[in-house]
Amino acid sequence: MQVERIADVVRQGGRLSFEQARELYLHAPTSLLGRLADDVRQRLHPDGVVTYIIDRNVNYTNVCVARCRFCAFYRPVGSPEGYTLGFDEIFRKIEETIALGGEQLLLQGGHNPDVPLEWYEDLFRQVKARYPSFRMHALSPPEIIHISRLSHLPPETVIARLVDAGLDSIPGGGAEILVDRVRRLLNCYNKATADEWLNVMRLAHRAGLRTTATMMYGHVETIDERLEHLFRLRDLQDETGGFTAFIAWSFQPSHTELGGVEATGVEYLRTLAIARLVLDNFPNLQASWVTQGGKVGQLSLAFGANDMGSVMIEENVVRAAGAEYCMDEYEVVRNIENAGFIARRRNMHYDILGEPMFRLQKVPRMLQLAVARADGRGGEAEDLRRYEARSPEARRRRALPQ
């Protein structure tokens, strides 16, 4: 009876308390959670449209000093497998993205001590000069904090300088679980506390940027901590209104220091549904087909999601942990339409751009995701020699004659 009374709160458009959300997550049947989340989706998006974006996830460096226990992607400073892309490499990736109908780069990377603020500013300015309408969705809150520490500038100054150089929006990476007990266990507390992550997003919203929010669950957190994460996001959204979407994905344990077993697809769907019910002030929820696969991604559309996320084109981080799903625009649209929805392209702000690109022009099929470098080589690009290095290894390397 308690579950049914709480379900009626949702049906009547009421806001869930922490205790009510906990009761639903722990005791409501999965089918009921799905129906409630789908009701909320239909209220927010009654037109039957499911959106997606064509962009490319470029991980510009895998060199990182954070050493998070859940990450299989990073390499320590000095590793022969460490890489940092050059501007020309990134420009080629942008041109390939544009050829597939994309208009945005999702740019994220490791906390590399030898990539200063000026590198990002120069990159963004050159991107905007070459591709004026192309958008830079770049640098998660922990990266902003890392750059802030390297440059000895407050985060708000870093954000202002990046916006002036061409930053358009900020992705929600690095949130993991916004509870410091969990962050200490994951060894990501030092890169950003929960309050620091939220404050970067607050500053970004105040600066006029829109951002996304994420959650990586299924490792060391409790259900209460998972819910605390959602409620902290809801509180900040009440304050600023700057989040466009929420994305949840399960921890991928392969090849990581933390290890463990991946959460099930059912747990993903329950987590997605409860997120849709708690985050009543978030306009959009993305399906995480990149970690769950196309069919669970499609099923997400019955559990509160109204967006299939990104066609992606390239992915390196999740792949390093063993997940390697690929769906090009044809497959994304097929999954949306087979679920009974209308597929539409969007931008980061969720403005509808139009019908699928492959129905407007000839677009080559993409049968596997691209990687940072096709040959897998490490090393930093020559143009980094123009910038001051912090680590002894990079100082020696950049001092060598060309």
KOLNUKE-183379 format. One record per residue (C-alpha): residue number from 1; residue in one letter; chain; x, y, z. Coordinates in Angstrom, 3 decimals. Example, Ala and Ser with C-alpha at 12.3 -4.5 7.8 and 13.67 -1.06 7.14 Angstrom:
BEGIN
1;A;A;12.300;-4.500;7.800;
2;S;A;13.670;-1.060;7.140;
//
This chain:
BEGIN
1;M;A;0.000;0.000;0.000;
2;Q;A;2.856;2.377;0.804;
3;V;A;4.246;1.950;-2.718;
4;E;A;0.822;2.631;-4.262;
5;R;A;0.350;5.792;-2.189;
6;I;A;3.729;7.092;-3.364;
7;A;A;2.897;6.118;-6.937;
8;D;A;-0.216;8.265;-6.671;
9;V;A;1.981;11.224;-5.670;
10;V;A;3.866;10.793;-8.957;
11;R;A;0.678;10.357;-10.988;
12;Q;A;-0.699;13.598;-9.548;
13;G;A;2.481;15.508;-10.449;
14;G;A;3.818;15.731;-6.889;
15;R;A;7.471;15.956;-5.907;
16;L;A;9.073;12.933;-4.257;
17;S;A;10.852;13.182;-0.943;
18;F;A;14.048;11.235;-0.291;
19;E;A;12.159;8.649;1.784;
20;Q;A;9.493;8.198;-0.895;
21;A;A;12.104;7.751;-3.629;
22;R;A;13.915;5.209;-1.467;
23;E;A;10.716;3.251;-0.870;
24;L;A;9.955;3.153;-4.583;
25;Y;A;13.450;2.083;-5.571;
26;L;A;13.636;-0.675;-2.962;
27;H;A;10.107;-2.060;-3.160;
28;A;A;8.228;-1.033;-6.317;
29;P;A;8.028;-3.663;-9.066;
30;T;A;10.210;-2.838;-12.045;
31;S;A;7.148;-2.693;-14.273;
32;L;A;5.546;-0.070;-12.017;
33;L;A;8.706;2.034;-11.908;
34;G;A;8.808;1.929;-15.696;
35;R;A;5.163;2.981;-16.071;
36;L;A;5.583;5.869;-13.636;
37;A;A;8.754;7.091;-15.349;
38;D;A;7.095;6.770;-18.748;
39;D;A;4.135;8.823;-17.503;
40;V;A;6.529;11.597;-16.471;
41;R;A;8.297;11.413;-19.847;
42;Q;A;4.982;11.724;-21.660;
43;R;A;3.989;14.764;-19.594;
44;L;A;7.287;16.462;-20.429;
45;H;A;7.446;15.294;-24.058;
46;P;A;3.929;14.612;-25.329;
47;D;A;4.881;14.861;-29.008;
48;G;A;6.400;11.374;-29.177;
49;V;A;9.790;12.686;-30.323;
50;V;A;13.005;11.032;-29.188;
51;T;A;16.136;13.019;-29.912;
52;Y;A;19.818;12.271;-30.477;
53;I;A;22.934;14.221;-31.368;
54;I;A;25.658;13.572;-33.903;
55;D;A;28.956;14.417;-32.243;
56;R;A;32.347;12.933;-31.488;
57;N;A;33.838;12.128;-28.103;
58;V;A;37.482;13.136;-28.427;
59;N;A;39.693;12.214;-25.478;
60;Y;A;42.583;14.546;-26.199;
61;T;A;44.959;12.960;-23.654;
62;N;A;45.055;9.824;-21.538;
63;V;A;47.855;11.099;-19.302;
64;C;A;46.372;11.662;-15.870;
65;V;A;47.579;12.270;-12.331;
66;A;A;44.210;11.545;-10.698;
67;R;A;44.550;7.718;-10.770;
68;C;A;40.877;6.949;-10.124;
69;R;A;40.396;3.301;-9.146;
70;F;A;37.501;2.842;-11.570;
71;C;A;39.381;4.071;-14.660;
72;A;A;41.020;1.748;-17.200;
73;F;A;41.757;4.606;-19.594;
74;Y;A;44.426;6.706;-17.880;
75;R;A;48.187;6.338;-18.136;
76;P;A;50.626;7.890;-15.652;
77;V;A;52.974;10.700;-16.586;
78;G;A;55.912;9.280;-18.514;
79;S;A;54.135;6.126;-19.707;
80;P;A;55.066;5.121;-23.273;
81;E;A;51.342;4.475;-23.819;
82;G;A;50.432;8.021;-22.802;
83;Y;A;49.358;10.377;-25.594;
84;T;A;48.295;13.962;-26.158;
85;L;A;46.718;14.836;-29.485;
86;G;A;47.925;17.735;-31.600;
87;F;A;45.758;20.470;-33.052;
88;D;A;45.956;19.017;-36.567;
89;E;A;44.781;15.622;-35.295;
90;I;A;41.803;17.276;-33.621;
91;F;A;41.023;19.331;-36.734;
92;R;A;40.908;16.126;-38.809;
93;K;A;38.480;14.594;-36.323;
94;I;A;36.263;17.680;-36.551;
95;E;A;36.228;17.492;-40.350;
96;E;A;35.263;13.797;-40.215;
97;T;A;32.486;14.680;-37.762;
98;I;A;31.147;17.430;-40.011;
99;A;A;31.138;14.979;-42.949;
100;L;A;28.808;12.723;-40.916;
101;G;A;26.459;15.601;-40.146;
102;G;A;27.872;16.456;-36.737;
103;E;A;28.239;19.942;-35.352;
104;Q;A;29.844;19.381;-31.943;
105;L;A;32.945;17.969;-30.298;
106;L;A;32.675;16.429;-26.832;
107;L;A;36.232;17.081;-25.670;
108;Q;A;37.393;15.448;-22.448;
109;G;A;40.661;13.999;-21.230;
110;G;A;42.964;13.111;-18.403;
111;H;A;44.404;15.519;-15.859;
112;N;A;47.651;16.070;-17.708;
113;P;A;50.044;18.399;-15.830;
114;D;A;51.793;19.285;-19.075;
115;V;A;48.748;20.744;-20.852;
116;P;A;48.256;24.324;-19.595;
117;L;A;45.264;26.646;-19.831;
118;E;A;46.813;28.425;-22.818;
119;W;A;46.719;25.170;-24.845;
120;Y;A;42.944;24.952;-24.454;
121;E;A;42.493;28.637;-25.265;
122;D;A;44.579;28.369;-28.425;
123;L;A;42.786;25.188;-29.493;
124;F;A;39.313;26.659;-28.987;
125;R;A;40.199;29.861;-30.850;
126;Q;A;41.636;27.955;-33.789;
127;V;A;38.599;25.664;-33.925;
128;K;A;36.265;28.663;-34.021;
129;A;A;38.392;30.376;-36.667;
130;R;A;38.361;27.302;-38.923;
131;Y;A;34.822;26.048;-38.206;
132;P;A;32.802;29.050;-36.972;
133;S;A;29.516;27.218;-36.378;
134;F;A;31.083;24.143;-34.782;
135;R;A;30.437;23.825;-31.046;
136;M;A;32.828;22.877;-28.242;
137;H;A;31.128;20.851;-25.499;
138;A;A;34.245;20.451;-23.422;
139;L;A;36.030;19.938;-20.114;
140;S;A;34.167;18.331;-17.232;
141;P;A;34.188;19.986;-13.783;
142;P;A;37.230;18.021;-12.516;
143;E;A;39.166;19.151;-15.598;
144;I;A;38.198;22.755;-14.875;
145;I;A;39.429;22.291;-11.293;
146;H;A;42.664;20.701;-12.544;
147;I;A;43.291;23.623;-14.911;
148;S;A;42.472;26.014;-12.075;
149;R;A;45.095;24.424;-9.845;
150;L;A;47.726;24.372;-12.603;
151;S;A;47.154;28.018;-13.506;
152;H;A;46.637;29.272;-9.925;
153;L;A;43.407;30.913;-11.067;
154;P;A;39.944;30.487;-9.512;
155;P;A;37.535;28.247;-11.444;
156;E;A;35.306;31.179;-12.382;
157;T;A;38.278;32.891;-14.076;
158;V;A;39.192;29.697;-15.909;
159;I;A;35.611;29.343;-17.137;
160;A;A;35.491;32.985;-18.237;
161;R;A;38.735;32.660;-20.200;
162;L;A;37.599;29.424;-21.853;
163;V;A;34.242;30.951;-22.800;
164;D;A;36.075;33.912;-24.300;
165;A;A;38.168;31.453;-26.332;
166;G;A;35.133;29.542;-27.624;
167;L;A;33.827;27.103;-25.007;
168;D;A;30.100;26.571;-25.642;
169;S;A;29.004;24.162;-22.890;
170;I;A;30.339;21.796;-20.230;
171;P;A;29.731;18.027;-20.038;
172;G;A;28.751;16.384;-16.776;
173;G;A;31.622;13.911;-16.487;
174;G;A;33.515;13.302;-13.271;
175;A;A;30.431;13.350;-11.071;
176;E;A;30.624;9.603;-10.364;
177;I;A;28.630;9.652;-7.088;
178;L;A;28.349;13.062;-5.405;
179;V;A;29.073;11.744;-1.907;
180;D;A;32.538;12.242;-0.473;
181;R;A;32.671;8.869;1.307;
182;V;A;32.297;7.207;-2.074;
183;R;A;34.722;9.583;-3.763;
184;R;A;37.433;8.750;-1.226;
185;L;A;36.973;5.027;-1.848;
186;L;A;37.140;5.581;-5.603;
187;N;A;40.224;7.807;-5.228;
188;C;A;38.499;10.658;-7.027;
189;Y;A;38.019;12.879;-3.953;
190;N;A;41.254;14.788;-4.583;
191;K;A;40.373;15.599;-8.191;
192;A;A;37.020;17.058;-7.099;
193;T;A;34.940;16.799;-3.965;
194;A;A;31.171;16.612;-4.354;
195;D;A;30.861;20.284;-3.407;
196;E;A;33.608;21.287;-5.839;
197;W;A;31.926;19.465;-8.737;
198;L;A;28.603;21.114;-7.966;
199;N;A;30.213;24.525;-7.575;
200;V;A;31.870;24.366;-11.003;
201;M;A;28.454;23.666;-12.475;
202;R;A;26.946;26.524;-10.464;
203;L;A;29.646;28.877;-11.780;
204;A;A;29.143;27.644;-15.339;
205;H;A;25.396;28.239;-15.134;
206;R;A;25.959;31.717;-13.728;
207;A;A;28.292;32.391;-16.667;
208;G;A;25.450;31.538;-19.042;
209;L;A;26.621;28.052;-20.022;
210;R;A;24.331;25.046;-20.183;
211;T;A;25.661;21.735;-18.903;
212;T;A;24.719;18.102;-18.468;
213;A;A;24.898;15.956;-15.325;
214;T;A;25.931;12.322;-15.001;
215;M;A;26.056;9.479;-12.514;
216;M;A;28.291;6.406;-12.576;
217;Y;A;26.754;3.838;-10.244;
218;G;A;27.253;0.186;-9.344;
219;H;A;30.612;0.154;-7.533;
220;V;A;30.983;1.025;-3.824;
221;E;A;27.965;3.282;-3.249;
222;T;A;24.842;2.412;-1.287;
223;I;A;21.324;2.962;-2.594;
224;D;A;20.974;5.914;-0.212;
225;E;A;24.148;7.457;-1.650;
226;R;A;22.871;6.938;-5.174;
227;L;A;19.719;8.797;-4.200;
228;E;A;21.697;11.523;-2.419;
229;H;A;23.481;12.135;-5.722;
230;L;A;20.146;12.644;-7.486;
231;F;A;18.756;14.938;-4.824;
232;R;A;21.888;17.107;-4.821;
233;L;A;21.501;17.524;-8.581;
234;R;A;17.825;18.376;-8.160;
235;D;A;18.683;21.028;-5.564;
236;L;A;21.243;22.700;-7.832;
237;Q;A;18.831;22.605;-10.755;
238;D;A;16.221;24.323;-8.551;
239;E;A;18.820;27.024;-7.889;
240;T;A;20.214;27.597;-11.395;
241;G;A;18.127;25.790;-14.020;
242;G;A;21.286;25.259;-16.055;
243;F;A;21.243;21.493;-16.646;
244;T;A;19.848;20.295;-19.961;
245;A;A;19.984;16.556;-19.333;
246;F;A;20.936;13.725;-17.000;
247;I;A;22.834;10.584;-18.014;
248;A;A;23.403;7.506;-15.839;
249;W;A;25.668;4.597;-16.670;
250;S;A;26.903;1.535;-14.837;
251;F;A;30.505;1.135;-13.720;
252;Q;A;32.505;-0.917;-16.232;
253;P;A;34.853;-3.048;-14.103;
254;S;A;37.105;-4.781;-16.637;
255;H;A;40.799;-3.796;-16.595;
256;T;A;40.270;-1.418;-13.649;
257;E;A;42.016;-1.400;-10.277;
258;L;A;38.657;-1.539;-8.518;
259;G;A;37.348;-4.566;-10.407;
260;G;A;34.056;-6.195;-9.517;
261;V;A;30.924;-7.189;-11.405;
262;E;A;28.885;-4.889;-13.648;
263;A;A;25.368;-4.019;-12.524;
264;T;A;22.580;-5.753;-14.432;
265;G;A;20.411;-4.262;-17.148;
266;V;A;17.422;-4.419;-14.802;
267;E;A;19.308;-2.361;-12.223;
268;Y;A;20.121;0.157;-14.931;
269;L;A;16.457;0.470;-15.902;
270;R;A;15.382;0.863;-12.260;
271;T;A;18.059;3.507;-11.697;
272;L;A;17.037;5.361;-14.847;
273;A;A;13.367;5.266;-13.839;
274;I;A;13.969;6.561;-10.319;
275;A;A;16.152;9.325;-11.785;
276;R;A;13.244;10.373;-14.016;
277;L;A;10.955;10.493;-10.965;
278;V;A;13.363;12.403;-8.700;
279;L;A;14.757;14.824;-11.284;
280;D;A;11.417;16.448;-12.013;
281;N;A;13.196;19.694;-12.957;
282;F;A;15.485;18.093;-15.560;
283;P;A;13.896;18.399;-18.995;
284;N;A;15.748;15.453;-20.552;
285;L;A;17.103;12.001;-19.703;
286;Q;A;19.534;10.205;-21.988;
287;A;A;19.686;6.471;-22.607;
288;S;A;23.179;5.047;-22.100;
289;W;A;23.410;2.628;-25.020;
290;V;A;27.207;3.066;-25.004;
291;T;A;27.441;1.009;-21.801;
292;Q;A;24.184;-0.968;-22.013;
293;G;A;23.969;-1.819;-25.705;
294;G;A;21.382;-0.875;-28.288;
295;K;A;18.517;-3.028;-27.058;
296;V;A;18.646;-1.896;-23.426;
297;G;A;19.096;1.598;-24.801;
298;Q;A;15.895;1.114;-26.765;
299;L;A;14.117;-0.270;-23.680;
300;S;A;15.222;2.860;-21.799;
301;L;A;12.652;4.764;-23.835;
302;A;A;9.976;2.938;-21.791;
303;F;A;11.712;3.800;-18.504;
304;G;A;11.839;7.583;-18.666;
305;A;A;14.462;8.387;-21.302;
306;N;A;13.490;10.738;-24.130;
307;D;A;16.904;10.970;-25.766;
308;M;A;19.282;8.386;-27.223;
309;G;A;22.350;10.472;-26.537;
310;S;A;25.136;10.643;-29.054;
311;V;A;25.908;8.746;-32.227;
312;M;A;29.387;9.114;-30.674;
313;I;A;31.642;8.333;-33.712;
314;E;A;34.614;7.891;-31.349;
315;E;A;34.990;6.506;-27.826;
316;N;A;38.065;5.585;-25.785;
317;V;A;37.246;5.569;-22.064;
318;V;A;34.446;2.986;-21.851;
319;R;A;36.183;0.882;-24.514;
320;A;A;39.279;0.669;-22.262;
321;A;A;37.068;-0.979;-19.622;
322;G;A;35.760;-3.571;-22.048;
323;A;A;32.496;-2.112;-23.409;
324;E;A;32.524;-1.628;-27.166;
325;Y;A;29.032;-1.006;-28.481;
326;C;A;28.669;0.917;-31.725;
327;M;A;25.564;2.439;-33.311;
328;D;A;25.755;4.846;-36.210;
329;E;A;22.909;7.210;-37.062;
330;Y;A;21.083;4.501;-39.039;
331;E;A;21.055;2.183;-36.007;
332;V;A;20.119;4.898;-33.505;
333;V;A;17.173;5.963;-35.653;
334;R;A;16.089;2.363;-36.257;
335;N;A;15.993;1.704;-32.505;
336;I;A;13.993;4.872;-31.878;
337;E;A;11.463;4.257;-34.634;
338;N;A;11.048;0.548;-33.874;
339;A;A;10.086;1.587;-30.340;
340;G;A;7.270;3.712;-31.797;
341;F;A;8.821;7.172;-31.558;
342;I;A;9.774;9.932;-33.998;
343;A;A;13.551;10.370;-34.362;
344;R;A;14.948;13.903;-34.551;
345;R;A;18.461;15.355;-34.496;
346;R;A;19.205;17.957;-31.830;
347;N;A;22.023;20.110;-30.507;
348;M;A;23.351;20.296;-26.948;
349;H;A;20.620;22.770;-25.983;
350;Y;A;17.995;20.302;-27.241;
351;D;A;16.934;22.529;-30.113;
352;I;A;15.517;20.279;-32.839;
353;L;A;17.701;20.433;-35.961;
354;G;A;15.637;18.233;-38.241;
355;E;A;15.167;14.754;-39.609;
356;P;A;17.937;12.162;-39.624;
357;M;A;20.916;13.356;-41.623;
358;F;A;21.123;10.146;-43.676;
359;R;A;17.661;10.948;-45.082;
360;L;A;18.858;14.360;-46.227;
361;Q;A;22.212;13.475;-47.726;
362;K;A;24.437;10.487;-48.362;
363;V;A;26.206;9.547;-45.128;
364;P;A;28.764;6.708;-44.965;
365;R;A;27.939;3.843;-42.620;
366;M;A;29.998;3.665;-39.426;
367;L;A;30.378;0.051;-38.320;
368;Q;A;32.899;0.584;-35.520;
369;L;A;33.831;3.442;-33.242;
370;A;A;36.960;5.390;-34.029;
371;V;A;39.760;5.713;-31.467;
372;A;A;42.102;8.507;-30.427;
373;R;A;44.822;7.321;-32.797;
374;A;A;44.222;4.563;-35.310;
375;D;A;47.782;3.250;-34.923;
376;G;A;47.533;3.226;-31.121;
377;R;A;50.800;5.080;-30.655;
378;G;A;51.633;7.159;-27.614;
379;G;A;53.513;10.409;-27.384;
380;E;A;52.567;14.057;-27.377;
381;A;A;52.181;16.145;-30.509;
382;E;A;54.950;18.488;-31.615;
383;D;A;52.819;21.603;-31.121;
384;L;A;52.932;21.030;-27.342;
385;R;A;56.564;22.166;-27.430;
386;R;A;55.235;25.728;-27.522;
387;Y;A;53.818;25.364;-24.004;
388;E;A;55.468;25.195;-20.614;
389;A;A;55.680;21.713;-19.106;
390;R;A;55.300;20.896;-15.406;
391;S;A;56.555;17.319;-15.137;
392;P;A;60.305;16.590;-15.328;
393;E;A;59.707;14.037;-18.104;
394;A;A;57.939;16.552;-20.339;
395;R;A;60.479;19.284;-19.590;
396;R;A;63.300;17.024;-20.751;
397;R;A;61.370;15.895;-23.802;
398;R;A;60.440;19.413;-24.890;
399;A;A;64.041;20.621;-24.388;
400;L;A;65.355;18.141;-26.962;
401;P;A;66.165;19.606;-30.381;
402;Q;A;63.483;19.073;-32.995;
//
